[in-house]
Amino acid sequence: MKSGLKFGQENPYEVIVCGAGHAGCEAALAATRMGADTLMLTGNIDTVAQMSCNPAIGGQAKGQIVREIDALGGAMAMNTDTTAIQFRLLNTSKGPAVQAPRAQCDKKAYQFRMKHLLEVQDGLTLFQAMVEGLIFKNDKVVGVKTSFGIEFYGQTVVVTTGTFLRGLMHIGQKKSEGGRLGDHTAKGLSASFLEAGIKLERLKTGTPPRLLGNSMDFSKMEEQPGDKKPTLFAFHDTHAREAEELFHVEHPDQKLAGWKPGENQVSCWMTHTSEDTEEIVRDNLHLSPMYSGEIESTGPRYCPSIEDKYVRFADKERHKLYLEPEGRNTDEWYINGLSTCLPFEVQDTMLRTIPGLENVLMLRPAYAVEYDFAPPTQLYPNLESKKIENLFFAGQINGTSGYEEAGCQGLLAGANAVLKIRAQEPLVIARDEAYMGVLVDDLVTKGTREPYRMFTSRAEHRLSLNHASAETRLFPYAKRLGLLPSDRLQRVAEKVNAVNTWTECLETKRVKGSTYAEVVRRGEDPSQWPDGFGQQGDSVKEQVLYQIRYQGYIQREKKTAAKFKDLEKIRISTNFDYAGLPGLRKESAQKLTDIRPRNLAQASRVSGVNPADISVLMVALAASNQK
């Protein structure tokens, strides 16, 4: 049974989550699953888990992140599987290390299902109120102020405000306040951060128009069907055994939204820009806020607007565009690849120059949005603020883009908020253990000047981070933190044991003069597998064969990672005096002072710090440890 709202300094929540986007949802669920009394505040309870841009989950490296979220008990993977309307495995022409699942979701079904999960989660209180400021005491956050004049107190606060901090939307020369079309903006919270000494900067993102499906001519487009055998995000072999259990909620007469994963997939469609499209864009560049000087913030490099495409890639004759449905029970479509902030009239004319869209009706115009973010080098690796104790940040406020990057940060921040309360070791995942470890390390060590997007190329140990191994890779953390229910934890333990046992078996057991592993590495198929291996689940067999097939490469990666582990053992005090260190360049001393790396390995990754600086630092640390 849930209790009512709690007020007063004498009766604080353990965790307060500000924001109910993808980061906020995972933060709140992680905290409550670890047993923390959690309050979740949002400015609009009807837009919980809203997919503000494309209702798609996954993609290169992003799909791996979603599977890692599932491995740590997060909700994004299962929520995607049960509300997806198309599944596709990307990079199938390449090796399995960089293959990644992607799914087009039903926008509203995804949102409603996640909201329902939050509503019935034990230990979680969901309440609609705009957070307007933080309450500080002795350089610690102790609560939040809301638009209703109500103050809530908490031992920790997790901020997941997305694009809503002083959000300003642009459509041509027209400006309006808001973090999303038709929604609000948050002003007071930015002032509260600045008051606390937290630095804020501005970023920009954008979204394309939304179109009416029955006004489009699909005969002029190329069909993009889903995979006949879908690659799901959740590890269903360790989740509920029966399909119907996926929709069961422990409350009378309540069932979650959704359907059987992979059921009744729909197609997307591909078209392209034309010469007329280019002419219209170029003739109207002066009306785009990005090129008129109205927008000075940096936008996402890897998701450029149509204006940027024609300016930066002038040699391209045309650009591909993808028409993607927003749901099963709507005829609203998303046009992927046509992000813009040109005036509405220009957008309308431009759309009609695209094959298949000659008579299209626009339902919503494209727009750009500028918003505040807090450069993430102001955070410790557990996503806690260096300025204000017990204050955690996750999602776009840290300069990232994408639902997946936000979701994994939310999960880590929520878990770390609970660990901070319990005075336990923080959850910091290494770069060789998960993509989410790469992401957080990049953010807190290097920072970002543009919306950060995860790619497989960012991970130097990506061969060990294939999407299918996420559950076995992260099992030690899931077990330590109690993020998984006991029955699933047991099934994961059995899987880990099976993978290890069968990998060892195939490396030693012989057939026709060679071990089974040697046969596999030669690209041959053994005529008969050892007794019992064929009866293992697909997930186990897939992992065993992957480990065997790429054994040499994986071992090489492990040796490289081990060298960095030695550097990670050399700890650096948070109050180490870099400025007073002889032989260390002033630039490096300043950057190390700002970042405050926790060990020598992290120090070596700070932008602008070279190997000579690390050698100086290593000698100094060795000398100080001998005193």
DOKEBA-955731 format. One record per residue (C-alpha): x, y, z. Coordinates in pm, 1 decimal, always signed. Last residue first. Example, Ala and Ser with C-alpha at 12.3 -4.5 7.8 and 13.67 -1.06 7.14 Angstrom:
BEGIN
> +1367.0; -106.0; +714.0
> +1230.0; -450.0; +780.0
# end
This chain:
BEGIN
> +5524.5; +917.7; +329.3
> +5561.9; +641.7; +71.4
> +5221.3; +715.2; -82.5
> +5324.6; +1077.3; -147.0
> +5631.6; +964.1; -341.4
> +5432.3; +722.0; -556.5
> +5173.5; +992.1; -624.5
> +5442.9; +1237.6; -732.6
> +5609.7; +984.6; -961.1
> +5276.4; +896.5; -1123.2
> +5187.3; +1263.5; -1170.6
> +5510.0; +1337.5; -1354.1
> +5461.2; +1029.7; -1573.5
> +5099.8; +1129.3; -1638.8
> +5209.5; +1473.8; -1751.7
> +5459.6; +1317.6; -1992.1
> +5182.1; +1094.1; -2131.6
> +4969.5; +1398.6; -2227.3
> +4678.4; +1574.9; -2055.1
> +4491.6; +1783.3; -2314.0
> +4159.0; +1597.1; -2279.8
> +4149.2; +1393.9; -1959.3
> +4195.7; +1024.7; -2042.6
> +4524.2; +980.6; -1853.0
> +4362.9; +1125.7; -1540.0
> +4096.1; +852.9; -1556.0
> +4365.9; +586.0; -1549.8
> +4555.7; +765.2; -1271.9
> +4260.7; +752.5; -1033.9
> +3962.3; +952.1; -908.5
> +4006.1; +1232.5; -1158.1
> +3941.1; +1584.8; -1016.0
> +3804.1; +1721.8; -1344.8
> +3866.4; +2092.2; -1277.5
> +4199.0; +2045.1; -1097.2
> +4309.7; +1802.3; -1367.8
> +4229.4; +2061.8; -1632.5
> +4416.4; +2338.2; -1449.4
> +4723.4; +2122.7; -1383.8
> +4723.8; +2008.9; -1745.3
> +4725.2; +2365.9; -1875.0
> +4991.3; +2467.3; -1620.5
> +5223.1; +2186.1; -1733.3
> +5332.6; +1948.6; -1458.7
> +5706.7; +1957.4; -1388.8
> +5675.1; +2065.2; -1024.6
> +5331.4; +1991.6; -868.3
> +5189.4; +2291.1; -682.4
> +4898.4; +2347.2; -918.9
> +4802.8; +1979.4; -903.6
> +4729.0; +1991.6; -529.8
> +4536.9; +1668.7; -452.6
> +4206.6; +1749.6; -278.4
> +4004.1; +1469.5; -443.2
> +4279.4; +1223.5; -352.1
> +4417.1; +1022.1; -641.6
> +4403.8; +642.6; -647.9
> +4657.8; +424.5; -826.7
> +4450.5; +107.5; -868.6
> +4299.5; +251.7; -1185.9
> +4646.5; +254.4; -1341.5
> +4673.7; -121.2; -1287.1
> +4325.6; -163.8; -1435.5
> +4454.2; +17.4; -1742.8
> +4698.3; -266.3; -1807.5
> +4419.2; -518.6; -1749.9
> +4207.9; -353.2; -2020.7
> +4481.2; -415.0; -2276.7
> +4509.2; -777.6; -2167.8
> +4129.9; -816.6; -2185.0
> +4123.5; -674.6; -2537.0
> +4383.2; -927.2; -2651.1
> +4184.3; -1207.4; -2489.2
> +3873.9; -1093.4; -2679.5
> +4064.2; -1097.3; -3008.2
> +4192.5; -1448.2; -2954.0
> +3857.3; -1585.0; -2835.5
> +3653.7; -1443.7; -3121.9
> +3490.9; -1772.2; -3231.9
> +3494.8; -1923.2; -2882.3
> +3330.6; -1634.8; -2697.9
> +3076.1; -1590.8; -2978.9
> +2999.3; -1965.1; -2981.3
> +2934.6; -1965.2; -2606.8
> +2724.4; -1648.0; -2621.7
> +2497.9; -1772.8; -2899.1
> +2458.7; -2113.0; -2733.9
> +2349.1; -1951.3; -2405.4
> +2096.3; -1715.7; -2566.3
> +1963.5; -1989.6; -2795.7
> +1874.6; -2206.2; -2496.6
> +2076.2; -2521.0; -2426.7
> +1943.3; -2852.5; -2559.2
> +2201.3; -2865.0; -2838.6
> +2479.5; -2849.7; -2581.9
> +2351.4; -3152.2; -2385.2
> +2556.0; -3423.9; -2549.9
> +2854.2; -3275.5; -2730.7
> +2777.8; -3132.7; -3077.1
> +2761.9; -3343.0; -3394.1
> +2878.3; -3279.7; -3748.6
> +3091.2; -2994.0; -3624.5
> +3042.9; -2685.2; -3845.7
> +3360.1; -2539.4; -3989.8
> +3472.8; -2177.2; -3977.5
> +3822.1; -2269.0; -3862.3
> +3737.4; -2104.0; -3527.9
> +3447.1; -2346.6; -3487.1
> +3667.6; -2651.9; -3543.7
> +3925.4; -2517.7; -3299.8
> +3652.8; -2470.0; -3037.9
> +3525.7; -2826.5; -3086.0
> +3874.7; -2945.8; -3006.6
> +4061.8; -3116.2; -3285.9
> +4141.8; -3473.1; -3386.6
> +3798.7; -3560.2; -3523.1
> +3616.8; -3423.1; -3215.8
> +3778.1; -3313.9; -2892.5
> +3648.6; -3166.5; -2567.2
> +3877.8; -2896.2; -2424.9
> +3767.7; -2558.2; -2565.8
> +3413.2; -2686.9; -2617.9
> +3385.5; -2778.5; -2249.5
> +3535.4; -2450.5; -2125.2
> +3282.0; -2250.2; -2326.4
> +3009.9; -2489.1; -2211.4
> +3082.3; -2434.1; -1843.9
> +3125.9; -2056.1; -1868.6
> +2805.7; -2006.0; -2066.7
> +2610.8; -2244.3; -1840.5
> +2733.3; -2072.0; -1521.7
> +2637.3; -1729.2; -1651.7
> +2297.2; -1865.7; -1757.3
> +2234.4; -2024.1; -1416.7
> +2323.6; -1695.4; -1245.1
> +2084.1; -1515.3; -1479.9
> +1806.0; -1757.0; -1383.2
> +1873.0; -1702.3; -1012.9
> +1868.3; -1325.1; -1052.6
> +1538.1; -1356.9; -1236.1
> +1381.3; -1540.3; -942.4
> +1532.4; -1298.4; -687.7
> +1399.5; -982.6; -852.1
> +1674.9; -776.6; -1015.9
> +1827.4; -449.9; -892.5
> +1968.9; -605.8; -575.2
> +2286.6; -396.9; -590.9
> +2545.3; -671.1; -561.2
> +2365.6; -916.0; -792.6
> +2297.3; -663.3; -1066.1
> +2658.2; -547.3; -1043.1
> +2801.4; -900.4; -1069.6
> +2558.0; -980.5; -1357.3
> +2680.2; -696.6; -1576.9
> +2874.6; -900.1; -1831.7
> +2631.2; -1196.0; -1828.0
> +2332.9; -971.2; -1902.5
> +2509.1; -754.5; -2159.2
> +2644.7; -1048.1; -2361.5
> +2391.4; -1035.5; -2647.0
> +2466.5; -669.3; -2725.0
> +2835.0; -722.9; -2799.7
> +3058.6; -545.6; -2546.8
> +3372.8; -761.3; -2556.2
> +3445.2; -666.3; -2917.2
> +3369.4; -305.2; -2821.1
> +3679.4; -270.3; -2603.1
> +3792.1; +68.2; -2742.7
> +3435.6; +198.4; -2714.6
> +3377.3; +530.9; -2892.4
> +3361.5; +353.2; -3229.6
> +3045.1; +169.7; -3120.4
> +2870.0; +505.6; -3117.3
> +2706.1; +699.8; -2832.0
> +2570.1; +1048.1; -2894.8
> +2678.2; +1359.6; -2707.9
> +2492.9; +1684.4; -2782.9
> +2774.8; +1931.6; -2850.3
> +3055.5; +2083.2; -2642.8
> +3110.9; +1769.7; -2436.5
> +3297.5; +1673.4; -2120.7
> +3624.8; +1479.3; -2133.6
> +3636.7; +1307.1; -1795.4
> +3278.7; +1329.0; -1665.4
> +3113.2; +1277.1; -2002.9
> +3352.0; +1026.4; -2159.8
> +3354.4; +818.9; -1839.9
> +2975.3; +819.0; -1828.5
> +2941.2; +703.8; -2188.7
> +3214.7; +441.5; -2176.7
> +3062.2; +287.6; -1864.1
> +2719.4; +288.5; -2030.3
> +2881.0; +102.5; -2317.6
> +2969.5; -171.6; -2072.4
> +3250.2; -358.3; -1895.0
> +3566.8; -239.8; -2071.9
> +3490.0; +124.9; -1999.1
> +3442.5; +54.0; -1628.9
> +3111.0; +76.9; -1443.6
> +3096.3; +305.7; -1140.2
> +2824.8; +214.5; -889.8
> +2925.2; +381.6; -564.9
> +3055.5; +185.5; -263.4
> +2807.5; +207.7; +20.9
> +2727.5; +494.6; +258.3
> +2359.7; +387.0; +259.3
> +2242.1; +730.1; +144.1
> +2514.6; +740.1; -120.8
> +2418.3; +391.6; -241.6
> +2059.2; +509.6; -289.1
> +2167.4; +810.2; -495.9
> +2403.5; +582.8; -686.2
> +2117.5; +357.5; -796.8
> +1912.6; +652.7; -919.1
> +2212.1; +805.4; -1096.9
> +2303.1; +477.5; -1268.2
> +1945.9; +411.3; -1385.1
> +1903.4; +769.5; -1501.3
> +2230.7; +760.5; -1690.1
> +2119.9; +443.1; -1868.0
> +1788.0; +597.6; -1967.2
> +1933.8; +924.2; -2092.9
> +2180.6; +756.7; -2327.9
> +1894.8; +538.5; -2455.1
> +1645.7; +821.0; -2503.5
> +1886.7; +1017.8; -2719.2
> +2117.1; +1315.7; -2684.7
> +2370.1; +1387.1; -2411.3
> +2477.7; +1718.4; -2261.8
> +2452.3; +1632.7; -1892.5
> +2111.2; +1805.6; -1865.2
> +2017.0; +1571.7; -2147.5
> +2013.3; +1270.7; -1917.3
> +2120.8; +1238.4; -1555.9
> +2234.1; +1467.6; -1273.7
> +2283.3; +1389.0; -903.1
> +2276.2; +1617.8; -597.1
> +2376.1; +1453.3; -266.1
> +2665.1; +1700.9; -217.7
> +2663.1; +2024.7; -413.7
> +2969.3; +2143.1; -604.8
> +3118.2; +1811.7; -723.9
> +2771.4; +1703.9; -837.7
> +2699.9; +1330.8; -824.7
> +2702.5; +1133.6; -1149.2
> +2883.3; +833.3; -986.8
> +3188.6; +927.3; -1195.0
> +3199.2; +1266.0; -1016.2
> +3025.1; +1555.1; -1188.8
> +3127.0; +1907.8; -1291.5
> +3288.5; +1755.6; -1601.9
> +2925.4; +1706.7; -1705.9
> +2878.7; +2058.8; -1846.6
> +2537.8; +2157.7; -1701.8
> +2281.3; +2196.8; -1976.7
> +2048.9; +2481.0; -2063.3
> +1811.9; +2463.0; -2359.7
> +1766.8; +2564.3; -2721.4
> +1487.6; +2403.9; -2922.7
> +1455.0; +2367.4; -3298.2
> +1126.8; +2322.2; -3481.1
> +946.0; +2106.0; -3735.1
> +579.0; +2175.3; -3793.3
> +297.1; +1951.3; -3673.3
> +17.3; +1785.3; -3872.7
> +152.8; +1855.4; -4222.4
> -62.0; +1742.2; -4513.1
> +115.0; +1587.2; -4808.3
> +14.2; +1641.2; -5169.6
> +358.4; +1611.1; -5334.2
> +487.2; +1391.5; -5051.3
> +562.2; +1073.6; -5248.8
> +880.1; +1211.5; -5403.8
> +990.6; +1519.9; -5205.6
> +924.5; +1866.3; -5352.4
> +597.3; +1894.0; -5157.4
> +784.3; +1890.5; -4826.2
> +979.1; +2204.3; -4922.0
> +664.1; +2410.8; -4974.4
> +525.6; +2323.2; -4630.7
> +860.5; +2375.1; -4459.8
> +899.1; +2714.9; -4626.7
> +554.4; +2823.7; -4506.2
> +632.7; +2700.4; -4152.4
> +955.6; +2898.6; -4126.5
> +1282.5; +2699.0; -4129.2
> +1375.0; +2519.9; -3805.2
> +1468.8; +2187.6; -3960.4
> +1496.3; +1811.2; -3902.8
> +1431.7; +1629.4; -4229.9
> +1622.1; +1304.6; -4179.3
> +1342.8; +1094.3; -4027.2
> +997.9; +1201.1; -4143.4
> +766.2; +1100.0; -3857.8
> +414.0; +986.3; -3941.1
> +73.2; +1048.3; -3783.5
> -198.3; +807.9; -3896.5
> -273.3; +697.2; -3540.3
> -378.4; +373.3; -3376.8
> -80.8; +159.5; -3467.9
> +180.2; +419.4; -3376.3
> +414.9; +697.2; -3479.4
> +473.6; +557.6; -3827.8
> +816.6; +608.5; -3989.8
> +887.9; +779.9; -4321.8
> +1261.1; +770.6; -4387.0
> +1455.4; +1033.6; -4582.0
> +1768.6; +988.2; -4789.8
> +1960.5; +1296.8; -4900.6
> +2021.9; +1416.5; -5255.6
> +2298.3; +1534.6; -5486.5
> +2560.8; +1525.4; -5212.0
> +2862.8; +1746.7; -5285.9
> +2730.9; +2028.9; -5067.5
> +2760.3; +1815.7; -4755.0
> +2812.4; +2085.1; -4490.7
> +2573.2; +2345.9; -4635.6
> +2306.2; +2113.5; -4777.5
> +2311.7; +1885.9; -4473.9
> +2323.1; +2175.7; -4231.0
> +1998.1; +2318.3; -4367.4
> +1837.5; +1972.2; -4356.6
> +1923.0; +1963.9; -3987.5
> +2210.0; +1748.5; -3868.6
> +2172.9; +1431.8; -3657.7
> +2533.3; +1326.6; -3603.4
> +2672.1; +1669.3; -3515.9
> +2391.4; +1749.1; -3271.9
> +2344.4; +2125.7; -3231.8
> +2570.1; +2389.7; -3081.6
> +2404.6; +2703.3; -2946.8
> +2423.9; +3030.3; -3141.4
> +2063.5; +3037.3; -3259.2
> +1928.1; +3375.7; -3376.1
> +2236.4; +3428.0; -3593.6
> +2052.1; +3415.7; -3926.3
> +2204.0; +3076.2; -4011.3
> +2066.0; +2863.5; -3729.0
> +1755.1; +3080.1; -3702.6
> +1671.2; +2976.4; -4061.0
> +1533.9; +3266.9; -4263.0
> +1869.9; +3344.8; -4425.5
> +1884.8; +2981.8; -4542.8
> +1574.3; +3042.2; -4754.0
> +1708.6; +3020.3; -5108.2
> +1936.3; +2731.6; -5008.3
> +1649.5; +2528.3; -4862.0
> +1418.5; +2591.6; -5157.9
> +1687.4; +2505.7; -5413.7
> +1782.6; +2186.8; -5229.2
> +1424.9; +2065.0; -5221.0
> +1385.2; +2145.0; -5591.6
> +1687.4; +1928.7; -5669.9
> +1516.6; +1642.1; -5484.2
> +1513.8; +1496.2; -5133.6
> +1476.4; +1124.5; -5077.1
> +1230.3; +841.4; -5008.7
> +1228.3; +543.0; -4774.4
> +928.3; +374.0; -4615.2
> +859.4; +206.2; -4279.1
> +666.7; -117.4; -4259.1
> +441.7; -259.2; -3986.9
> +492.7; -553.9; -3750.6
> +196.5; -762.6; -3640.3
> +348.9; -930.3; -3329.8
> +721.9; -898.0; -3262.5
> +678.9; -885.6; -2884.5
> +330.5; -993.9; -2765.7
> +124.8; -683.5; -2703.9
> +122.5; -362.3; -2504.7
> -51.2; -174.5; -2224.5
> -10.7; -305.1; -1870.7
> -289.9; -494.0; -1701.2
> -495.4; -393.0; -1398.8
> -808.2; -573.1; -1277.0
> -673.5; -626.0; -924.4
> -316.1; -509.1; -866.0
> +6.2; -709.0; -898.3
> +46.7; -616.2; -1263.0
> +43.9; -874.9; -1540.5
> +138.9; -777.3; -1893.8
> +462.0; -970.2; -1929.4
> +303.6; -1259.2; -1743.1
> +97.8; -1335.5; -2054.4
> +410.8; -1442.0; -2238.5
> +492.5; -1712.4; -1984.6
> +842.9; -1759.4; -1849.3
> +882.7; -1413.3; -1693.0
> +1229.9; -1268.5; -1747.6
> +1547.6; -1479.2; -1773.9
> +1481.7; -1615.4; -2123.2
> +1323.0; -1283.9; -2220.0
> +1651.1; -1096.5; -2209.7
> +1494.6; -764.4; -2309.6
> +1589.7; -591.6; -2634.2
> +1434.5; -819.1; -2895.0
> +1587.9; -927.6; -3225.0
> +1292.7; -990.0; -3454.5
> +1269.7; -1293.2; -3682.9
> +1088.3; -1166.5; -3990.9
> +1286.3; -844.0; -3964.7
> +1085.1; -527.0; -4028.7
> +988.4; -398.5; -4370.6
> +1145.3; -92.2; -4540.7
> +936.4; -18.0; -4850.3
> +1083.4; +213.3; -5115.3
> +880.9; +522.5; -5200.3
> +683.3; +647.1; -5500.0
> +403.7; +394.6; -5440.1
> +384.2; +527.2; -5082.9
> +192.9; +836.6; -5195.5
> +133.2; +1042.2; -4881.3
> -188.9; +1218.5; -4773.9
> -314.6; +906.4; -4593.6
> -12.0; +919.3; -4362.3
> -62.8; +1267.6; -4221.8
> +276.8; +1422.1; -4149.7
> +491.1; +1521.4; -3851.7
> +762.8; +1777.5; -3920.6
> +1125.3; +1716.8; -3817.5
> +1289.1; +1763.5; -3473.5
> +1562.4; +1979.4; -3333.5
> +1840.0; +2009.5; -3080.3
> +2037.0; +2298.0; -2939.0
> +2280.3; +2335.7; -2653.3
> +2338.3; +2611.8; -2398.5
> +2577.3; +2639.9; -2102.9
> +2537.2; +2617.9; -1725.6
> +2800.7; +2627.1; -1450.7
> +2699.6; +2510.8; -1103.6
> +2792.9; +2770.0; -839.9
> +2490.8; +2708.0; -615.2
> +2326.2; +3029.3; -731.2
> +2377.0; +2917.0; -1089.7
> +2193.2; +2592.9; -1014.5
> +1902.0; +2776.3; -849.1
> +1876.0; +3016.8; -1140.4
> +1849.4; +2721.6; -1377.4
> +1576.7; +2570.2; -1158.5
> +1365.2; +2884.8; -1173.1
> +1322.0; +2881.6; -1549.5
> +1154.8; +2554.2; -1647.8
> +967.0; +2558.1; -1980.2
> +621.4; +2423.1; -2059.8
> +468.0; +2203.1; -2330.1
> +288.6; +2242.2; -2662.1
> +602.6; +2185.4; -2868.2
> +876.7; +2063.5; -2633.2
> +1114.7; +2237.1; -2391.8
> +906.6; +2550.8; -2395.2
> +921.1; +2924.1; -2455.2
> +821.9; +3050.6; -2795.2
> +1016.3; +3204.2; -3081.0
> +905.1; +3286.9; -3435.5
> +1181.7; +3392.2; -3674.2
> +1175.5; +3054.6; -3848.8
> +1026.5; +2805.3; -3606.2
> +1237.9; +2831.9; -3288.8
> +1174.1; +2687.6; -2942.2
> +1330.6; +2819.0; -2619.3
> +1381.0; +2588.2; -2319.8
> +1497.8; +2767.4; -2006.5
> +1572.8; +2425.5; -1856.2
> +1316.7; +2203.9; -2032.5
> +1541.2; +2009.9; -2270.1
> +1577.0; +1706.7; -2040.7
> +1508.6; +1787.7; -1673.4
> +1655.8; +1476.4; -1511.1
> +1776.1; +1603.7; -1170.5
> +1828.2; +1338.7; -900.5
> +1792.5; +1468.1; -543.9
> +1924.0; +1296.7; -229.3
> +1821.3; +1294.4; +137.9
> +1490.0; +1446.6; +40.2
> +1261.6; +1730.4; +138.0
> +956.6; +1847.9; -50.5
> +846.6; +2210.6; -53.3
> +503.3; +2313.4; -175.2
> +455.5; +2663.6; -318.8
> +258.9; +2509.3; -601.6
> +539.8; +2583.8; -848.3
> +771.2; +2357.9; -649.3
> +1069.1; +2399.9; -415.0
> +1310.7; +2108.6; -373.4
> +1495.6; +1934.9; -91.3
> +1810.2; +1883.2; +115.3
> +2087.7; +1963.3; -133.5
> +2421.5; +1992.4; +41.0
> +2661.1; +2285.0; +49.4
> +2577.1; +2351.9; +417.4
> +2201.4; +2351.7; +353.7
> +2045.9; +2384.4; +11.8
> +1685.2; +2380.7; -111.6
> +1653.2; +2349.4; -487.6
> +1438.4; +2552.2; -721.3
> +1135.3; +2570.4; -945.6
> +1031.9; +2203.9; -960.3
> +703.2; +2190.6; -1151.9
> +446.7; +1972.1; -978.7
> +260.8; +1658.1; -1080.0
> +320.2; +1374.4; -832.6
> +440.4; +1013.5; -858.8
> +515.5; +835.4; -529.8
> +737.1; +526.9; -556.3
> +784.0; +267.1; -280.0
> +592.1; -3.5; -461.6
> +566.5; +59.4; -835.9
> +201.0; +80.7; -942.7
> +204.4; +433.3; -1083.6
> +554.9; +400.4; -1227.1
> +467.6; +92.6; -1430.2
> +146.9; +262.2; -1550.2
> +347.3; +560.4; -1676.0
> +579.4; +323.9; -1863.4
> +286.7; +147.0; -2031.2
> +115.2; +472.8; -2124.2
> +429.2; +620.4; -2284.8
> +517.5; +313.5; -2486.8
> +154.9; +270.0; -2598.8
> +145.1; +637.6; -2696.0
> +447.2; +633.3; -2924.3
> +394.2; +291.5; -3077.4
> +755.6; +193.6; -3112.3
> +1002.5; +156.8; -3399.4
> +1270.2; -84.8; -3288.9
> +1647.0; -109.1; -3328.2
> +1882.3; -394.4; -3245.0
> +2259.7; -355.2; -3285.1
> +2532.3; -540.1; -3472.2
> +2874.7; -402.9; -3381.3
> +3019.7; -706.8; -3204.7
> +2816.7; -941.5; -3427.0
> +3043.8; -874.1; -3727.1
> +2926.8; -669.2; -4023.1
> +2665.7; -726.2; -4294.6
> +2397.5; -735.8; -4023.7
> +2483.1; -378.1; -3928.7
> +2135.9; -307.6; -3785.5
> +1884.0; -561.1; -3654.2
> +1534.4; -438.5; -3731.5
> +1212.6; -454.0; -3528.7
> +881.2; -285.1; -3614.3
> +563.2; -203.8; -3419.4
> +721.2; -198.7; -3075.4
> +503.6; -169.3; -2762.0
> +593.5; -493.1; -2580.2
> +958.0; -501.7; -2686.7
> +1012.8; -134.2; -2606.8
> +873.0; -149.2; -2253.0
> +1075.1; -464.6; -2196.0
> +1394.5; -284.5; -2296.8
> +1324.7; +48.5; -2126.0
> +1236.6; -92.0; -1782.0
> +1571.1; -122.5; -1605.3
> +1676.3; -429.9; -1405.8
> +2051.2; -402.9; -1454.9
> +2060.5; -642.6; -1751.8
> +1767.6; -450.9; -1901.2
> +1969.6; -128.1; -1900.2
> +2257.3; -318.4; -2058.7
> +2021.3; -435.4; -2335.9
> +1921.7; -72.4; -2389.6
> +2288.8; +30.3; -2406.4
> +2363.7; -230.1; -2673.4
> +2078.6; -94.1; -2883.8
> +2225.3; +254.4; -2846.0
> +2562.7; +132.1; -2973.3
> +2426.5; +163.9; -3330.1
> +2047.3; +172.8; -3310.9
> +1804.6; +140.0; -3022.6
> +1461.0; +283.3; -2948.9
> +1230.8; +459.8; -3192.9
> +943.8; +700.7; -3133.0
> +1129.5; +978.5; -3320.6
> +1133.9; +1304.9; -3122.9
> +954.8; +1387.4; -2800.0
> +899.6; +1026.5; -2700.7
> +705.6; +1102.3; -2382.1
> +812.9; +891.3; -2086.0
> +561.9; +1075.1; -1860.5
> +376.2; +1329.9; -2073.4
> +37.6; +1321.2; -1899.9
> +192.5; +1384.2; -1557.0
> +301.5; +1728.8; -1666.1
> +555.9; +1929.5; -1468.3
> +702.6; +1613.8; -1320.3
> +800.7; +1510.1; -968.5
> +903.9; +1159.2; -863.4
> +927.2; +1083.2; -490.0
> +1121.3; +777.9; -372.1
> +1137.0; +568.1; -54.0
> +1440.3; +354.6; -133.6
> +1422.7; -25.6; -150.0
> +1671.1; -98.3; -428.4
> +1376.3; -145.2; -662.3
> +1263.6; +201.0; -554.2
> +1588.6; +366.5; -658.5
> +1608.0; +180.9; -989.5
> +1247.3; +268.7; -1076.5
> +1295.2; +638.4; -999.7
> +1618.3; +667.5; -1196.8
> +1482.1; +468.6; -1492.9
> +1175.2; +692.3; -1519.6
> +1376.3; +1012.3; -1471.0
> +1622.8; +930.2; -1746.8
> +1348.1; +848.1; -1996.8
> +1144.3; +1156.9; -1911.2
> +975.0; +1203.4; -1577.1
> +1159.0; +1499.9; -1426.8
> +1294.0; +1581.4; -1081.4
> +1361.5; +1258.5; -890.9
> +1358.1; +1284.6; -510.8
> +1535.1; +1005.1; -321.3
> +1527.4; +910.2; +47.4
> +1212.3; +1107.4; +109.2
> +1222.6; +1343.5; +403.2
> +1009.2; +1340.4; +720.7
> +1168.1; +1578.8; +970.3
> +1239.5; +1837.2; +702.6
> +869.9; +1867.4; +626.4
> +619.1; +1706.6; +393.9
> +531.7; +1353.6; +288.2
> +273.2; +1270.1; +23.4
> +42.5; +982.5; +107.6
> +144.8; +619.0; +166.1
> +135.6; +343.0; -94.0
> +0.0; +0.0; +0.0
# end
